[in-house]
Amino acid sequence: MKAIKSLLIILLFVNFSSCKNKTNLEEVNTVKEVSTYYFIRHAEKDRSNPDNIDPELIQKGLGRAMHWAEIFKDIELDAIYSTDFLRSSMTAAPTSVKKNIDVKYYNFDDIIVNQFKEDHVNQNVLIVGHGDTTPEFANQLLGEDKYSIVEDYDNGSLFIVQIINGVATSQRLHINCNCPD
């Protein structure tokens, strides 16, 4: 009789543990929507003519653009966006070529954030912008005012915004580049 009681207790424990594991698996399976946005500011631009509002990248900037392509080489990207300025499109170009993804041009003032999120559910998106638009776009996806304008000579910040089942998180990394001048 004691053996039967012990066996019943063991079976109940195993059954209870099994139910608990099913719950954990169900929790894991509830992750349905994961969207990741990578924001970078354009690489180093030519500052020789202060009147030029659309300068190209300098040699160091070209090196940084290539460096970004190396950083993103192992990350699956579904879309690449850039503003329609030379410095931004030149920053996006090496990653675009390496990934064989056409760059989509955007005007920050025309972005409807909720539509952008909806258009890129379950995607990984690279967005190349500027010192003011990059953190502001990240903030809008986050739904909070977390990041401020990027310093003028900061071309190595990477903002990563991830939205999982509607909940946004973010981090900011600084990527060093030993790019030649």
Phi, psi and chi 1 to 4 in degrees:
 res  aa     phi    psi   chi1   chi2   chi3   chi4
   1 MET       -  -41.6 -166.7   67.1  160.8      -
   2 LYS   -62.0  -36.5  -80.6 -173.4  175.6 -177.3
   3 ALA   -65.0  -40.0      -      -      -      -
   4 ILE   -67.1  -43.8  -66.9  174.4      -      -
   5 LYS   -60.6  -43.9  -76.9 -176.3 -177.7  178.9
   6 SER   -62.0  -42.2  -64.3      -      -      -
   7 LEU   -63.8  -42.0 -176.2   57.8      -      -
   8 LEU   -63.1  -41.9  -76.0  173.0      -      -
   9 ILE   -63.1  -43.1  -69.5  171.6      -      -
  10 ILE   -63.9  -43.9  -69.9  171.4      -      -
  11 LEU   -63.0  -41.5  -73.8  174.0      -      -
  12 LEU   -62.1  -43.2  -75.6  171.7      -      -
  13 PHE   -63.1  -45.3  178.8   74.8      -      -
  14 VAL   -63.4  -43.4  168.6      -      -      -
  15 ASN   -63.6  -42.8 -169.1   28.5      -      -
  16 PHE   -63.3  -43.8  176.6   73.0      -      -
  17 SER   -63.3  -39.4  -64.1      -      -      -
  18 SER   -62.9  -42.1  172.5      -      -      -
  19 CYS   -63.5  -40.2  -70.4      -      -      -
  20 LYS   -62.9  -42.4 -172.3  173.8 -177.1  178.8
  21 ASN   -63.9  -37.3  -73.2  -20.8      -      -
  22 LYS   -63.0  -39.9  -74.6 -179.5 -175.1  174.8
  23 THR   -61.4  -44.9  -58.3      -      -      -
  24 ASN   -62.1  -40.8  -71.4  -21.0      -      -
  25 LEU   -65.6  -39.1  -73.1  175.6      -      -
  26 GLU   -63.7  -39.8  -72.6  171.4    7.3      -
  27 GLU   -62.2  -42.7  -72.0  173.1    7.7      -
  28 VAL   -64.2  -39.3  169.2      -      -      -
  29 ASN   -74.1   -8.2  -71.0  -27.6      -      -
  30 THR   -79.4  -11.6   60.0      -      -      -
  31 VAL   -70.9  108.9  174.7      -      -      -
  32 LYS  -113.7  -33.2  -65.9  179.9 -178.2  152.3
  33 GLU  -125.6  116.3  -64.2  178.8   -7.3      -
  34 VAL  -130.7  116.0  178.5      -      -      -
  35 SER  -121.7  134.5  -52.7      -      -      -
  36 THR  -126.1  129.3  -53.7      -      -      -
  37 TYR  -118.3  127.7  -55.8   91.9      -      -
  38 TYR  -109.6  118.8  -58.4   92.0      -      -
  39 PHE  -110.8  128.6  -68.4   92.5      -      -
  40 ILE  -132.9  152.5   59.1  174.4      -      -
  41 ARG   -88.0  152.9  178.7 -178.8 -178.1 -135.1
  42 HIS   -53.8  156.9   61.4   78.2      -      -
  43 ALA   -75.5 -179.3      -      -      -      -
  44 GLU   -58.9  128.5  -70.3   82.7   -7.4      -
  45 LYS  -103.7  164.5   65.6 -177.6  177.8 -178.5
  46 ASP   -73.9  119.8 -179.0   -2.3      -      -
  47 ARG  -107.4   12.7  -63.9  173.0 -178.1  -87.3
  48 SER   -68.9  -26.3   63.3      -      -      -
  49 ASN  -122.4  100.1  178.5   -1.0      -      -
  50 PRO   -62.5  -16.8    4.0   -4.4      -      -
  51 ASP   -84.6  -12.1  -65.0  -30.0      -      -
  52 ASN   -79.7  110.9 -175.9   -3.2      -      -
  53 ILE   -84.6   -7.2   62.2  167.6      -      -
  54 ASP  -135.1   62.7 -166.0   15.1      -      -
  55 PRO   -76.3  158.0   29.5  -34.9      -      -
  56 GLU   -82.4  177.7  -66.5 -175.0    0.2      -
  57 LEU   -80.7  150.0  -61.7  179.5      -      -
  58 ILE   -85.8  177.8   59.6  172.3      -      -
  59 GLN   -55.3  -44.8 -172.5   64.0   39.0      -
  60 LYS   -61.3  -39.3 -175.4  171.1 -174.9  167.0
  61 GLY   -64.5  -39.8      -      -      -      -
  62 LEU   -62.7  -40.3  -66.3  170.7      -      -
  63 GLY   -62.9  -41.1      -      -      -      -
  64 ARG   -65.7  -40.2 -175.9  177.5  -60.3  -83.4
  65 ALA   -59.3  -40.9      -      -      -      -
  66 MET   -66.2  -37.5  -63.8  -62.4  -69.0      -
  67 HIS   -63.9  -42.6 -171.7   68.3      -      -
  68 TRP   -59.3  -40.9  -77.0  122.9      -      -
  69 ALA   -60.3  -38.4      -      -      -      -
  70 GLU   -67.6  -40.1  -79.0  -58.5  -54.5      -
  71 ILE   -63.0  -39.9  -71.0  168.9      -      -
  72 PHE   -88.1   -0.1  -71.3  108.7      -      -
  73 LYS   -60.4  -33.5   77.9  175.8 -177.8 -173.8
  74 ASP   -99.7    8.2  -66.5  -33.4      -      -
  75 ILE  -103.8  125.0  -63.4  172.3      -      -
  76 GLU   -67.1  122.8  -68.2  -71.1  -31.9      -
  77 LEU  -116.6  139.7  -69.0  175.9      -      -
  78 ASP  -101.8  -24.4  -60.8  -68.5      -      -
  79 ALA  -154.6  150.9      -      -      -      -
  80 ILE  -129.9  127.6  -60.8  173.0      -      -
  81 TYR  -116.8  147.6  -75.7   84.0      -      -
  82 SER  -147.1  150.4  171.4      -      -      -
  83 THR   -70.8  164.9   62.0      -      -      -
  84 ASP   -90.5   41.5 -164.4   15.4      -      -
  85 PHE  -108.8  147.1  -75.7   86.6      -      -
  86 LEU   -54.4  -46.2  -72.7  172.4      -      -
  87 ARG   -61.8  -34.9   58.3 -166.9  176.2  -87.6
  88 SER   -77.3  -46.3  -59.9      -      -      -
  89 SER   -66.0  -34.6   60.5      -      -      -
  90 MET   -68.9  -29.8  -70.2  173.8   74.9      -
  91 THR   -71.5  -38.6  -58.2      -      -      -
  92 ALA   -76.0  -26.5      -      -      -      -
  93 ALA   -55.9  -49.8      -      -      -      -
  94 PRO   -60.9  -37.9  -24.0   34.2      -      -
  95 THR   -68.5  -40.0  -55.8      -      -      -
  96 SER   -58.7  -46.2  168.4      -      -      -
  97 VAL   -65.9  -47.3  168.6      -      -      -
  98 LYS   -61.3  -36.5 -163.4  169.3  -91.3 -122.7
  99 LYS   -92.2   -9.5  -64.2  -71.9 -168.0  179.7
 100 ASN    57.2   46.4 -164.6   28.6      -      -
 101 ILE  -123.4  126.5  -61.6  172.8      -      -
 102 ASP   -68.7  139.7  -69.2  -24.7      -      -
 103 VAL   -77.2  133.9  174.5      -      -      -
 104 LYS  -101.3  131.2  -62.5  176.7 -175.9  179.5
 105 TYR   -93.6  140.9  -67.5   96.6      -      -
 106 TYR  -136.2  155.6   75.1   98.3      -      -
 107 ASN  -112.0  118.9  179.7  -21.7      -      -
 108 PHE   -53.6  -39.2  177.5   72.3      -      -
 109 ASP   -66.3  -18.0  -65.9  -30.7      -      -
 110 ASP   -97.1   -3.8  -64.6  -23.3      -      -
 111 ILE   -72.8  130.3  -67.6  -69.2      -      -
 112 ILE  -105.1  104.7  -60.0  168.2      -      -
 113 VAL   -57.1  -45.9  173.8      -      -      -
 114 ASN   -62.3  -37.3  -72.7  -25.1      -      -
 115 GLN   -67.8  -41.3 -175.9   63.0   53.3      -
 116 PHE   -60.0  -45.2 -168.5   84.0      -      -
 117 LYS   -60.1  -46.5  -77.0 -165.0 -116.4 -175.9
 118 GLU   -62.2  -39.5 -170.2  175.8  -55.6      -
 119 ASP   -68.4  -19.6  -68.8  -15.6      -      -
 120 HIS  -124.1   28.7  -63.8  -69.3      -      -
 121 VAL   -61.4  135.1  169.2      -      -      -
 122 ASN    63.5   28.9  -68.6  -37.5      -      -
 123 GLN  -124.2  162.6  -67.5 -173.5   -7.4      -
 124 ASN  -112.2  124.3  -63.6  -37.0      -      -
 125 VAL  -128.8  131.6 -179.2      -      -      -
 126 LEU   -98.8  131.2  171.0   62.3      -      -
 127 ILE  -127.0  120.5  -59.7  132.6      -      -
 128 VAL  -105.0  124.6 -177.4      -      -      -
 129 GLY  -139.8 -140.7      -      -      -      -
 130 HIS  -129.2  175.0  -57.0  -87.9      -      -
 131 GLY   -59.9  -26.9      -      -      -      -
 132 ASP   -97.9  -41.5   55.7  -12.8      -      -
 133 THR   -75.4  -32.8   62.6      -      -      -
 134 THR   -60.4  -55.8  -64.4      -      -      -
 135 PRO   -67.5  -32.7   19.6  -27.8      -      -
 136 GLU   -66.7  -40.5 -178.6   57.6   28.1      -
 137 PHE   -63.7  -43.9 -157.8  160.5      -      -
 138 ALA   -59.7  -44.7      -      -      -      -
 139 ASN   -59.0  -42.3  -73.6  -20.3      -      -
 140 GLN   -65.8  -38.3  -72.7 -173.8   17.3      -
 141 LEU   -67.5  -35.1  -75.1  174.2      -      -
 142 LEU   -72.2  -29.1  -78.0  168.2      -      -
 143 GLY    78.9   23.7      -      -      -      -
 144 GLU  -152.3  161.8   66.3  176.7  -76.2      -
 145 ASP   -94.6   72.7 -132.2    7.6      -      -
 146 LYS   -91.1  -39.7 -176.4  172.8 -177.4  177.2
 147 TYR  -110.1  142.2  -59.6  110.2      -      -
 148 SER  -104.1  175.9   58.0      -      -      -
 149 ILE   -54.1  138.7  -68.5  175.7      -      -
 150 VAL   -75.3  134.8  174.7      -      -      -
 151 GLU   -56.4  148.9  -66.0  -64.2  -36.9      -
 152 ASP   -55.8  -33.9 -167.2   37.8      -      -
 153 TYR  -103.0   14.7  -74.3   90.8      -      -
 154 ASP   -94.0   99.4  178.2   -4.4      -      -
 155 ASN  -109.1   10.1  -58.4   96.3      -      -
 156 GLY  -116.1    8.8      -      -      -      -
 157 SER   -79.9  137.5  -76.1      -      -      -
 158 LEU  -123.5  118.0  168.6   62.2      -      -
 159 PHE  -100.9  127.5  -60.7   83.7      -      -
 160 ILE  -117.7  117.9  -56.5  170.8      -      -
 161 VAL  -112.4  125.1  175.4      -      -      -
 162 GLN  -121.4  132.3 -168.4  164.2   56.8      -
 163 ILE  -117.0  114.8  -57.6  173.4      -      -
 164 ILE  -115.9  116.7  -58.4  172.9      -      -
 165 ASN    49.1   42.4  -69.6  -21.0      -      -
 166 GLY    84.9   -4.1      -      -      -      -
 167 VAL  -102.9  121.5  177.9      -      -      -
 168 ALA   -97.1  137.2      -      -      -      -
 169 THR  -132.5  163.5   60.3      -      -      -
 170 SER  -153.5  165.4   71.5      -      -      -
 171 GLN  -150.8  155.0   59.8 -177.9  -39.3      -
 172 ARG  -122.0  126.3  179.6  179.9 -177.7  176.2
 173 LEU  -115.9  153.6  -54.6  173.0      -      -
 174 HIS  -115.5  120.2 -171.8   80.0      -      -
 175 ILE  -102.0  116.3  -51.3  -62.4      -      -
 176 ASN   -78.0  147.7  -70.0  -36.1      -      -
 177 CYS  -134.9  120.5  178.1      -      -      -
 178 ASN   -90.0   57.7  -64.7  -36.3      -      -
 179 CYS   -82.5  141.0  -54.4      -      -      -
 180 PRO   -68.2  145.7   22.5  -29.6      -      -
 181 ASP   -78.2      -  -73.0  -25.9      -      -
